[in-house]
Amino acid sequence: MKKKLIYVFTVSAILLFGACKKGFLDINDNPNNATVVKPALVLTGALNNTAAYTTGGSIFYSFAALWMNYWMTPGGVSGWYEERSYNFTTNWSGSTTLWANLYDNLNDYAYLETQSKASGQNFFIAVAKTMKAWDYQYLVDFYGNVPYTQASKSVVFLNPKYDKAQDIYEDLAKQLDTAANLFKTATVSPADAGADIYAKGDVQKWGKFANTLKLRILLRQSEMPGRAQYIKDEIAKITANGFGYIGTGEGIFNNPGYLNTAGKQNPFWAVYGYGVDGTRTASHGYMLASSYGMNFLQDNDDPRLGKLYNTVNDGAGSTYVSLIWGQDVNFDQTIVTVSSIGKGVLKSYDQSQPMITDFESLFLQAEAAQRGYLTSSAQSNYEAAVKANFVYLGLTEAEATTYLTDQDVANWTSNSDKIALIIKQKWAAMNGTNAIEPWTDYRRLELPADMPISIASTVTTKKIPVRMLYPQREYNTNAANVIAEGTINQFTSRIFWDVK
């Protein structure tokens, strides 16, 4: 059973009270049944749940971190058949939970946007548009065509139609443009700023967030034939709004005030770290070092080794040990004898939860510049990204500079394939902060090119899946629309931007 952490109640259940029309049999009017919730109250819960559902949630790591060879499951533990074999069904928790969580979160942002428009609060409208783009981008990246124009309107559309993935992406770009322009004129009261647990009402920071998210969406389409001019035109719109992109020290993080109390710890820590009493969680003992991930660091004298992985026995030992992805493991191969997740990403129970880090943004800018979409220096962005990752993990810029200079695997001049270099170092940097992005890069670019396939005996198709399957619930409740999408296969039914 996958653990799902939710710290702040969403308004979804509250809204059900206002969903039905009042009839002549409604003789009582209960003042305790809220029909309208102030945008500020909705915002805090929605943002917190986005962090818990996505970058802080177990589902976001339990398959992608394995497929991208960061972590490996140990011996003596049942489960992970689907992850190890890639053979999952429409009932697999990976598919079902992601879908349910994201659409649940979108209901809150849809309500936030509607209520904010009614009260003329541009800041909340812009935030809602930005965060809807965040959720829908992942829905498209996971499933392809999904309900969009008729989604979050259950009273009107009980069986929402599926929109084309590319159409959704193009509309998300427009929504993010609108959001950025709204941020330029938005005013934020102290109370509203307090409800914003991502940026404390800093509209400049939100504008950069919207632009960076749009850049990520555009780069997803970089391999599509005939798409270059569209990307250039859309980036020109980003440039025109004047916010720029997230830079060094400007990442977006969530922190509502995490406490060392059950249900109030940082969500990533609560799943993969330690309990309130200091004992390690089950998942901390289940997710151990993968050989591909560890060997890359060891073979290149990478100082990040001790930050991304502990020595054996959860840091009490003196050696580093890893497991090959998918290998048969025995009962002796546990956290006592294999390296665990390191303290560079598992910092503390109250650590801020990263949404988009500065290093991810800088890697995006490096790739965009290398492709000719940005006028900034690809090399400068790339090297700044590596340095920012070192600093995030608790290392120094000086250590990063030495690494960039001395190690051929990181040196800009030594590598003729700059895109491959950027993506490999981005893969190394995203370990423990967001495993979905490297999986997406792998699907669109087939990089890193040497990414290992699971060697489990249960593997029947030797290929990392290119998508999720629609959840069984859709086949049960929205059958006509989901069946119209045709037969879906996790190895062959590619997302529209996956053309390599």
N, C-alpha and C positions, 0 to 999 in steps of 0.2 A: 504494500500500500504506500503510495507516494504521499509525503507529508506536505500539506498546503498551509501556509501561514497567512493569516489575514488579521491585521491589527486594528483597522478602523472599519466599522460597519459601512457598507455601501448603502446608497439610497434606494437600491432596486426594490427591496421588499416594501419600503415606505411608499413608493410610487404606486404599488398595486392598489392601495386604498383609494387612490384618485382615478383609477382606470375606468371605472364603470359609471354610467350616467345615473343620476338620482331619479328614482321613480316614485309613484304615489305611495308605495309601501314603505318608503324611508321616513319613518316617523321620528327617529332619534338622530341627533347630530352630535357626534362625539367630538369634543374639542381636542381630545388627545390624539386623534387620527390626523397626522400631518399630511396636507395635500400640497404644500409648497415649502421647499427647503431653501434657505438662503444659499446663493452660489458659493460663498466662502466656506460654508460647512460641507458642501459637496466636494469642493476642490481638494481639501486636505485628505479626505478618505480616498478619493479617486486616485490622486497622485501616489499615495502610500500603497494602494493596492497594485498600481502599475509596477512599482518597484518589487513588491512581493511576488506578483504573478510572473514577471519577466526576469530581469537580471538577477533578482534575489531568490527566485523560486527553484525548487529542486528539479522540476520538469525541464527547465531551461538548460540544465547541466547533465542530467542523468543519462541522456542519450548523446548529445552533441559533444560533450567533453570526452566521452568514450570514443565516438567515431573520429574525432579529431586527435586522438591519441595523447590527450593530456593525462587522463586517468584510466585505471583498469580495476575491475572488480576482483576481490581476492578469493582464495579457496575457502571451503567450508560455509559458504553463503549461497543460499538458493536464490533464484530470480535472475533477472536480466537476460532471459532467453531471447526476447525480441531485440534488445540492444546488441547482444553478441552475434546473433544470427542474421540480423536485418529482416527477419521474417515476422512482420507484425500484421495485425488485422485491423479492421475498423473499430474493434473494441479495445485496442491497446491504449493504455493510459496516456502515453505520449500524445496521441492524436486527440483523444477525447478531452483531456484536461486543458490543453492549450486552447482549443476551440472555445470551450465553455468559459475559461478565465478571461480571454480577450473580449468576447462578446459581452460578458457581464460587465467588464470594465468600460466598454464602449457605451453601454446604457447610461452609465453615470456621466460620461462626457457629453453625450447627446442631451441629457437633461440639463447639465451645466450650461451648454451653449444656448438652449432654448430659453431658460430662465434669465440668462444674462442678456440676451437680445431684448427680452421684454422690459428689462430694467435699464438697458442702454449701457451696460458695463463692458466696455471694449476689452479690458484686460482679461476678464474671464472668458470672453468669446475667443480671443486669440489663443489663450492657453488650451481651451477645449479643442480648437482646430488642430493645434500642434500635437496634442496627445492622441487625438483620434487618428492622425496620420501615423503616429508611432505604432498604435495597435493594428491599424489596417495594413501597414507595411508588413508587419510580421504575419498577419493572416494570409496575405498574398504570397509571401515567401514560403510559408508552410504548405498552403493548399492550392494556390493558383486562383481560379475563379471562385469567388465567394459572394454571399449577399452583402450588398453595399448600399445602393440607393433606397432599398426597402428595408434595410436592417434597422434595429432599434425603434421600430414602429409597429410593435406586435399587435396593438389594438386595430390598426388599419390593415397590416399585412401579416396575417398569421402564418403564411407560407411564403417568405420572401424569395424573390427570384435571385439567381446568381448573375453577377455582373462580370464582364471580361476583366481579367487581371490587369491587362495593359491599360484599359480604360480607367480602372481604379487608380493605378499608379499616376496616370496623367492628371486625374482630378486631385489626388493628394498633393501633387506639385502646386496646383492652383490654390488649394486650401492653405498651404504653407506660405505662399506669397501673400495671401490675404492676411494671414496671421502676423507675418512680419510687418506689414504696413499698419495693422492695428496696434501693434506694440509701439510703433513710432509716435502714436498720438494718445496712447492709453495713460490714464492717471491711476495711481494705486494708493489707496488710503493705508494708514498704518495697520488697521485691522485686517484689511485684505492681504497686505504683505505678510502678515503673520500666518495667514492660512496657506501661503505658498511655501511648502516645505522643500522645494527644489531650488528656488532662487531668491526667496524673500522679497518678491515683488520687483526685482531688478529687470526692467524691460529690455535693457541692453543684453543681458545674459540670455533672456528668453528669445530675443531676436537671433542671436548667434546659434542657439539651440535649434530653432526652426530652420535656419539656413543650413546647418550641418546635417540635419536630418534629411533635408531636400537633396543635398549633395550625395548622401548615402544612397538615396533612392535613384538618383540619376546615374551614379556609377554602376548600379546593378545592371543597367542597360548598355554598358559600354561595349559589349561584344556583339550586340545586335546589328546586323547590316542596315545601313541607311539611317542610323540613329544619331550619328555624330552631330549633325546640325541642330537637331532638336535639343541635345544636351547642351551645346554651346549657347543656344538661345535662352534656355532655362537658367543657365549659370549667369548669363547677362542680367537676368531679372534679379538674381541674388545680389549681384554686384551693385545693382541700382538702388537697393533698399539701404545700403550703407552699413549694415550691422557687421558684415564679415562673418567669420567662422570661429568656432571655439578654438582658442589658442592655448599656449602653455599656461598651466595653472588655472584654467577656466572651465574645467569639466563640470558636468551636471550631476549632482549627487542628491540622494534622498536621505533626510534624517529628521524624523518627526520628534526626536528626543528618545532614542532607544535606551532601554533600561535593562539591567540584569534581572529581569523578572519574566516569568513564564508568559510567552505570547507577546513580549515587548522588546525582545532582542532584535538586533539586525537580522533580517531573514536569512541571508547567506550563512552567517555565523550560527544561527539557530539550527540550520539543517546540517551543515558540514563542519561545525566547530565544536562547541562545548555547551553543556547545559548550565543552568543557573548555579548548580552545585559544583561546577568545574569538571565534571566527568564528561568524557567525549561522547558525542552523539553517535547513534548507530551508523549514520551515513559517513561520519568522519572515519570510521573504521572500514567502511565499504569501498570508499573511493581512494585508491592508492595509485602510486606512480606508474605511468605507462612508459615502456622502454624507449619508444620513439621520442617522446617528449623529453625524457631525462637525458637520453644519449646526445640529443642535439646540444644541450647545455654543457654536458660533461666534455664532449668531443671538441668544443670550441672555447674552453676555459671561460665560460660565461658566468659572471658573478651572480646572475639571477638564480642559479641552481639552488642555493641555500634559502632563497626567499620563496620560490615556487614549490619546493619540496623539503620535507624534513628528512633527517637521517632516520634509520630504522628505529622501531620502538617509539614512534611519535616524537623523535628528536632526542631521545635518551641515548641512542647508539652513536656510533662514530662513522658508519658507512652508509652509502646510498645504494638502495636496491630497487629494481623495477620489475615489472611483469610485461611480457609481450601481449599485445592486444588480442584477446580471444583464446589465449593458451589455456589448456587444462591445468587447473591449479589444485593443490592439495591442502589439507587442513593446516599444515605448518606455514603456509604462505598467507600471513595475516599482517595486521599493522605492527606486530612485534618484529617481524622479519622483513617487511617491505616498507618503503618510504611512503609517507602520507602527505596530505596537502600542507604547504608551507605557510609560515607566519607572515609572509609578504602580502598574501591575499586574505588570510584569516588573521586579522589584526586584533580585533576586540569585539565584545558584544555590542558596543555602541559606535562601531565604525560606520561612516557614511556609506550608503549603498550606491555604487556607480551606475549611472544611466548611460551617459556618453562621456568617456574620459577624454582628457586632452590628447592623450596619445592616439586614441582611435581617430579623433578628428584630424590630427596631423598626418596620420597615415593616409586618410582619405584625401587630404589636400595634396600629399605627395603623389599619389596615384593620378589624381586629376591634373596636376601640373605636368607630370611625365607624359600624359596623353595629350597635352596641349590645350586643356580646358581652362587652366588657370595660368596667370602670368607670373605667379610666385615661383621660387626656386624649388624644384622637386627634391634636390639634394638637401637643401636647408630644412624643408618640411620633414623629410625622412629622418634626418639626424636629430631634429628636435623631437620627433616622435619616440625614437629609441631612448633619448635622454629623459623624456617625461616618464616613460615606463620605468626606467631605473629609479627615478625619484619616487614614483608612486609605490614601488616595492620596498623602499627604505634604503636605497643605495644612493650614490652621489653622481652628479653630472661628470665629475672627473673620471669615475669608473666607467661611465658610458663612453666618454671620449676615448679612453684607452681601448675599450672594446671595439669601437667603430674604426679605430686606426689600425689595431694589431690583428684583428680577426678577419680573414678573407670572407667569411660567411656574412660579415656585416659591413665591410668596407665598400663604399659607393663606387670608387674607381675600379676596384678589382672585379666587379660584376658587370658583365655586358648586358644581361637581361635585367633591366632596372625594375620592371613590373614584378618579375619573379622575386627579386630581392626584397622589394617593399612588402609583398604579400607574405613571404616567409618570416620576415621580422615582425609583421603584424600578427601572424599566427603565434609566434613566440610570446609576444606581448599580451595577447588577449587571454592567456592561460589564467583561469580563475576569476575573470571579470565578465566575460561574455563569450561563451563557446558557440553561440548561434552564428555570429558574424564570420568566424573562420569557416564554418560549415557552408555558409552562403558563398564565401569567396571560393571555396573548393568547387562548389557546384558550377559557378559561372566561369571560372578560369582554369579549373583542374590544377590548382596550385594550393599548397606545395605539391609538386609533381610526384614526390616519393612517399606520399601519405599511405601507410600500410592498411591493408584490408584485414578484418578479423580472421584469425586462423582457426576459429572454433569449428569443430566437426559438424555443427548444425548449419553452417553456412551453405546455402544452395546456389545463391547468386553472388559471385565475388565482385560486388560493387557496393559502394556506400550509397544509401538511398538518396534520391534527388528530391523527395517531397514527403509529406504526410498523407495519409488516407483520410477522406472525410469520415467524421465520427459516425458510429452506428446510429446515434440519436437522430442525425439528419435523415438517414434512410427510414427511420421509424416515423418521424413527424413532418418531414418536408420531402417526401419520397419523389414526387414528380419532378421537382426542380433538381434534386441532386442526381437522380437517375439520368436526367437529360445531359449531364456532364459526361456520360459514357463510362466505360470501364476504366478504373483508375488503378495504376500500378506504381508502387513506390520506386521502381527502378527505371521505368520508361516514360512515365507521364510527367514530363518536365514543366517547370514554371516557365513562363513566357520568355524571361530573360536568360534562361539557361540554354544556350545555342551551340556551345562548343562540343 
